[in-house]
Amino acid sequence: MSEEEVRKGLAGVIADYTAISKVNPDSNSLLYRGYPVQELAASKSFEAVALLLWTGELPREEELTVFEAFERANRSLDSRVKAAIDLLPLDCHPMDVGRTAVSVMGANHALAQDSSPEAELDKAQSLFAQFPAVVAYDQRRRRGLGIVQPRTDLDYSANFLWMTFGEEAAPEVVDAFRVSMVLYAEHSFNASTFTARVITSTLSDLHSAVTGAIGALKGPLHGGANEAVMHTFEELGIRSDESREEAATRAKAWMEDALAAKKKIMGFGHRVYKNGDSRVPTMKAALERMITHYKRPEMMGLYDGLEEAMGEAKAIKPNLDYPAGPTYHLMGFDTDMFTPLFIASRITGWTAHIMEQRAANALIRPLSAYNGVAERHVA
Ligand code: SDX
């Protein structure tokens, strides 16, 4: 193989087929099982979208009711998972907690080594139901607060916020959270999903694949960017007494300096989309609703100022992590909890891909072009 044929970062390589989602950079569109993600975010629950990703179809009413009942019945934090979390230091990264929790769930799942389609779906749905309790408990223990038990009268998103903050969130906050979950759920062969597929391709188990995917998601070039976006806002300084215009002017100046210093700005750019991320307008609208709800116009000033300066200097557009970061901040999550929220959502896409990989498996094992020393011999 010649060096010209090596595609660094597998850029532009089509590695397999998928029927789960279609990312179209030319039209800036994203389809989940054929449905535009904006339409799903406008009117479907995250629970319904999860079923769509797993089964290929939006659920009929009775199918959704059955799944909602399962999800509500399996929300409590498993005592063995809680015990494992309690062993972890309070200053470790919350992604380490998420990764450990999924690994423990795998070790304890009765069907862990059963890879039949029924067992895989059961494991996927259990992870979906249990992961919010991991994030909520971890957020609370870091604040010195006790666990809040789930409520079965609330839907997934409302209960997630309830378990985290111990109070019922306003309907518009619940809705913005739901929108973020729907938008983060699936995005074809991104690095973490591809990791999950590589692990599955060896005929390893679902929890191992999800644990590996969490490791891939943690990095700031991928899911860790939503946290890193907030670090930018924090570095800039969030001043609640500032007007939108003042904040935008300050943000523009900050971005010009950062780009002059050749800094990589998290939350901007994308391997596939070069003219903007299809999910950003929907997430930005949700952020705007949160800014109105929490009366924090200066946050929109920072957002617009950074985006405008980046656009003028390099024509690089924001990705989904850019509006998601400040949205989660306004809701009250600590910055390092943002990427675990991405896990809670992407569990759906990852597990759908694990099932798809399993159904038509081929070991994923590419070639490499050797560029080390020429053959030599031990004297
Ligand atoms: C996610 O793949 C998916 O689908 C992922 C995801 C999903 O839903 O699963 O969409 C979620 O991971 C979103 C991406 C989150 N990451 C970030 O926000 C990190 C910051 N972004 C970049 O580092 C970058 O844009 C990547 C890693 C996302 C994509 O990079 P590529 O395709 O490898 O492109 P590149 O790094 O080679 O950049 C090309 C050029 C370079 O300039 P030149 O050397 O050609 O002059 O664009 C510049 C880069 O320096 N550039 C940036 C930049 N992103 C690209 N410059 C400053 N800041 C940036 N953010």
Boltz pocket constraint, residues with backbone or C-beta under 6 A from the ligand:
constraints:
  - pocket:
      binder: B
      contacts: [[A, 9], [A, 183], [A, 184], [A, 186], [A, 187], [A, 189], [A, 190], [A, 191], [A, 220], [A, 221], [A, 222], [A, 223], [A, 225], [A, 263], [A, 264], [A, 265], [A, 266], [A, 267], [A, 268], [A, 269], [A, 270], [A, 271], [A, 272], [A, 316], [A, 319], [A, 320], [A, 321]]
      max_distance: 6.0
